[in-house]
Amino acid sequence: MKIKHNNITYTIPKPFDECNFGSNPTKMMNVMNRFSDENTTQYACIPAFAVAIYDTIIGAEATEDYKTMQHGITWFQKNFTNAYYVLLD
C-alpha cells in the first residue's frame, strides 16, 4: 500500500497496511508523548496514517509483540524521524 502526502509517497508495509487510517489518512493530527507530564509536554504533528501505525506500535508493545513493535519503530525512524524522537525514542 502507498499513500501520498506532501509530495512524498509513503510505502505502508505489512501488517500496518491493515490499520484503519480513517476517511482522511493525510489529515494532520497532534500526538502527545505518552510520558509527558505537567512539567514536560512534547507533541508531534503527523498524518492520520502515521498515527494509526504509532497506535499499533504501542499496542504491540503492550502485548509483547516485539517483532511488530520493532518493525513499526524502524518504519517511523525512516519516514518520520522527528516524530520518532518525540514519540518513540
DOTORMAR-527943 format. One line per 4 residues: for each residue x, y, z of C-alpha. Coordinates in Angstrom, 2 decimals, padded with zeros to 5 digits. Each point is the difference from the previous one (the first is absolute). Layout:
# DOTORMAR-527943
X:Y:Z  ...;
END
This chain:
# DOTORMAR-527943
000.00:000.00:000.00  001.19:003.50:-000.80  -001.23:003.36:001.28  001.01:003.35:-001.47;
000.36:002.88:002.45  001.75:003.35:-000.57  001.44:-001.22:-003.31  001.58:-003.03:001.68;
-001.21:-003.52:-000.65  000.10:-002.16:003.12  000.07:-003.78:-000.26  -002.06:-001.55:002.76;
001.39:-003.46:000.76  -001.86:-003.01:001.33  -001.59:-000.29:002.56  -000.52:003.77:000.19;
-001.81:000.06:-003.33  -002.94:-001.57:001.88  -000.29:002.96:002.41  -003.08:002.21:-000.14;
001.31:003.31:-001.30  -003.41:001.67:000.14  -001.84:001.82:-002.76  002.83:002.52:-000.42;
003.33:-001.77:000.52  002.02:003.15:-000.70  -001.79:002.16:002.59  002.59:001.48:002.34;
-000.40:-000.90:003.68  001.85:000.90:003.20  001.24:-002.92:002.07  001.33:000.56:003.49;
002.96:-001.95:001.32  -001.54:-002.55:002.37  002.63:000.74:002.65  -000.69:003.75:000.06;
-001.01:001.50:003.30  -000.98:003.42:001.34  003.63:001.15:-000.24  000.91:-001.39:-003.40;
-002.40:-000.22:-002.91  001.18:-001.21:-003.39  -002.18:-000.29:-003.09  000.49:-001.19:-003.54;
-002.24:001.08:-002.86  -000.32:-002.97:-002.37  -002.55:-001.23:-002.56  -002.79:-002.34:001.06;
001.59:-003.00:-001.75  003.14:000.47:002.13  -002.16:000.33:003.13  -001.57:-003.38:-000.80;
003.44:-001.56:-000.35  001.14:001.66:003.25  -003.07:-001.41:001.79  000.82:-003.46:-001.37;
003.58:000.30:001.27  -001.24:000.87:003.49  -002.51:-002.88:-000.12  002.72:-002.39:-001.12;
002.15:001.09:002.93  -002.89:-000.56:002.44  -000.59:-003.52:-001.34  003.72:-000.77:-000.14;
-000.04:-000.39:-003.79  003.52:001.35:-000.29  000.45:-000.98:-003.64  -002.91:002.21:-001.10;
001.08:002.73:002.41  003.55:000.09:-001.41  -001.27:-000.12:-003.58  -002.14:003.07:000.70;
002.77:001.84:001.83  002.35:-000.57:-002.94  -002.67:001.34:-002.39  -000.44:003.11:002.19;
003.76:000.59:000.20  000.18:000.00:-003.80  -003.19:001.90:-000.86  -000.70:002.35:002.93;
003.36:000.46:001.68  -000.90:003.05:002.10  -003.26:-001.58:001.19  001.92:-003.18:000.85;
002.24:001.96:002.38  -002.98:001.73:001.62  -002.32:-003.03:000.30  002.01:-003.21:-000.02;
003.63:000.60:000.96;
END
